[in-house]
Amino acid sequence: MNFWKKFIEKRNSNKILKEMVQKTHEGVDEELSKVKSNNSKSPIENNLVDEKHISLMGWTVACWMLTIEIEIKKDLRLKNVVRFCRLFLEQEKKRNYIKDYNSADVQLLKLCSLACDIKNVEKLIKERWTYKKAKDFEKEIGYNDI
């Protein structure tokens, strides 16, 4: 009896976890479909942008993300972060800071921004970021929260 109870609980928790992951990633594939494929089974292989450049951009995305989340008092949806990353990379390409980018670069930028140490991001925000600056940056790259 105890075995079946644990089995059912585990199955239900896996189901809940899958539903949470699906909800979190809702719309991400649509955003990534707007970018050139990286032609790999791995989502982060064959990137075109230098990893140091991606890393530096990651801090900007992290500052933007935390500034917006503090202002709206809730977490941004992952598809919004991916859209911002895509548009930021597009802007970098238009400015000739990078030659080109693909879906791996968008994924790496998203991962870098999520991996930034929160304490350092908070410090950067206090020193250099405001909500107005975040909104101005959104406007500059063509981001709008749909």
Helices and strands as residue ranges (DSSP letters): H 2-24, H 28-32, H 51-72, H 78-94, H 103-115, H 118-128, H 131-141
